[in-house]
Amino acid sequence: MCVACPVCYLPIEDAIKKMPSTNEFTMPVIRRLSYAVDVAGSRTGIGLMGSEFGGYPTLEERRKSFEIQEDMKVYCG
C-alpha cells in the first residue's frame, strides 16, 4: 500500500527524495530589528494605505519587509 504525502501528494519515499538537503538553506539571521511607527496623516501620496496599527508603508517598503536581512526595520502589525 502506498501512502501519499498530504502536502505534495507523492508517495512518501518520493517526497523524501525530493527534499533539499539542509545545507542548501542559507537564510540570514536577524541581528537588529526595529519597528517603525507612522503618525496618522504623516505621509501623503497615491497608493499609501494603512492604519495607525500597521503604519503607512509604501509598496516598496512593504515588499522589502518580507526579505529577511540582518538589520531590519518593520512596521508594527
N, C-alpha and C positions, 0 to 999 in steps of 0.2 A: 504494500500500500504506500502511495506517495503522498506525503503531507506537504502542502504548499505554504510558502511564507505568506503571512497575512498582509504584508506590505507590498511586495513585488509580485506575488502570485507564482513565483517559480518554485520548483521543488527545493526544499531546504538545502540540500547539498549544492545545488547550482547557485543559490543565493549566496552561500558562504564563499564559494569560489570567486564570485564577482565582487566581493567586498574589498576595498582598498586596504593595503597594509597600513598599520598605524603610523609608520614613518612618512607617509605621503601627506599628512596633515601638518601644515606649518602655519599656524594662526598666531598672530602676535598676542602678547599678554597685556592687558590694560594696566598701566602703572600709575597714570594720573587721570582721574576722572573729575570733571567739574560740571556743574549744572547751570544752564542759562535760564534766566527769568526775564521776560519782557513785560513791561507795564502795558496794560491795555491802551491801544492807540499810539504806542511809541514808534511803531513802524507803519508806514503807509505805502501803498503801491498795489498794482494789479496782481492778483494771484496770491496775495497774502491772506491766508485763512488761519484760524487758530482760536485759542482761548487763553485765559489767564492761567489755566492749569497746564496746558501743553505748550504755551508760548506762541510766538508768531514767526516760526522759521520760514525762510524762503524755501522753494522747492529744492534748490541745490543744498542748503543746509540740512534739510530733511533727508535727502539722499545720502549725504555724507555721514549722517548719524548712524547708518546701518553698516558702515565699513569699520570693522574693528581695527583700532590703532592703539599704539602705546599711550598716546596723550589724546584724550577725547573730551569734547565738550558736547553735552547732550541737553535737550530741553526736558524739563520736568514733565512727567506724564507720558 
